[in-house]
Amino acid sequence: MLILMVKRLVIYSLFFFGFLAVKAQIPVADNGDQTNSDTIPSGTFEPASFPGGMEKFYTYVINTIRMPRDDRGINGKVYVQFVIDSTGIILSEDIRVIKSLSKSCDAEAIRLIKNSPRWIPARENGHPIRHTMVMPISFIYP
């Protein structure tokens, strides 16, 4: 019962801060070998994070976003999946839209992720590792 309550609290917290994991996040070792999805990672795991936290990430998005002019009136979110390597760099070739809003909003969401500052890499057992993230980028026109 306590585990269920903790899981619900974590889920509600993720929704509250605008972070929604659309796809299971599976850490990837530095050598490119993906962890078996049937195996629970042993030891400690810390996901990748934006310097200063998610509040700073969304401040970066708000200050950097270029709202596409051809999509005025379209409101919603683009979900972008990307990989942060063991040094905190987002790998451009691994950025993709997993939930689209429109072509121009999708392109802008990819541009925002591609140009974001270096992240703090994920860690497993104290060692930096590659990590897949999914982030929603909101497009709201006045």
N, C-alpha and C positions, 0 to 999 in steps of 0.2 A: 504494500500500500504506500509506504514512504517513497519507494523507488518511482512509483507511478506519479506521485505528487511532484517529485523533483523533476521528472521528465516533462510534466505539464508546465512547470515553472520555467524550465529552460525554453520550451517551445514558445510560451507566451512572451518571454523576454526577447527572443529572436524577432518575433513579429513587432514588438514595441519599438525596437531600434531599426526597423526597416530592413533587416537582414533575413532573407528567406533562403534556406538551402533547398533548392528545387531538386537537386540530384545529390545522392549520398556523396559525401566528401571522402575520398580514399587517398591517404597520403601515398606519395610515390617516392621511392628511395632515389638517392642521387644518381645511381647507376642506370636509372630508367626502368628498373624492374617494378612492376605494380604489385602492391600487396594483394594477396588473395582475398577476394570479397567475402569468403566464408570464414576468414580468420579475424578475430578481434586483435588489434594491435596490442602488444604487451608493453609494459612500462608506461612512461608518461608521454603524453602527446599535447603539444600546444599548437593550435592552428596559426597560420600566417595572420599578421595584423598590419593595419595601416599605422604609420607613426602618429601617435597622438590619439589613436582609437577611431572608432567608426564615426564619431561626431566630426572629427577632422576630415575624414574621407568625404562625408557629405558636404562639408564646407568647401572642400576642393571641387566637388561636382558642381555645386551652386555657383561658385566663382568662375568656373571654366566652361560650363555648358554653353553651346551655341544652339539655341532652339531652331530647328529646321523651319524655314518660312513656308515651305510647300505643304506642311502638315498642320497648319493652324486649325485648332478645333479638335485635334486628336489628342486625347489624354490617356495616359496609361503608363505601363512599365515595360522596359526591355530587360530581359534577364540575360546576362552575359557570363559565360563560363571562361575562366582563364587559369593559367598555371603560373605560379610564383616559384622560381627556382630557389636553390639553397642559398643564394646570395641576396635574395629579395627582389630580383629583377623579374618583371612580367615578360614572359616569352611571347612575342608578337605572333608567332606562327601557331600558338595554341589558344588564341582568343577566338571565341565563336558565340553567336547569338543562339540561345536555346529556346527563347520565347520572344517572338518578334512583335513589333507594334506597326512599323512601316519601314520601308527601305532607308529613308533618310534618318529616322530616329535610330534605327539599328546601327547605321554608319556612325552617327554621333556618339552612341554609347560605346562602340568599339574604339573610337578615337579617344574618348575620355579615359578608358581603361589603359589603352596603349601608351598614353602620355602621362599617366599618373606617376608620382614620385615612387622611388624604391620602397618596397614594403619590408617589414620585419619578417624574415622567413619562418616557416613552421619548424617545430623542433620535435624530434622523437628521441627519447632517452638522452636529452641534452644536445643532440646533434642536429644541425640544420638539414632540412629535407625539402624536396619539391612538394608542392601542395596545390591541389585543384580547388578553386573557389568559384562560387556563383554569386553574383551581385545584381540586385535590381537597380536600374537607373530610371527614375521617374521623369516623365514629360507631362507637365501641366501648363496649359495655356490659360492666360487670364480671360 
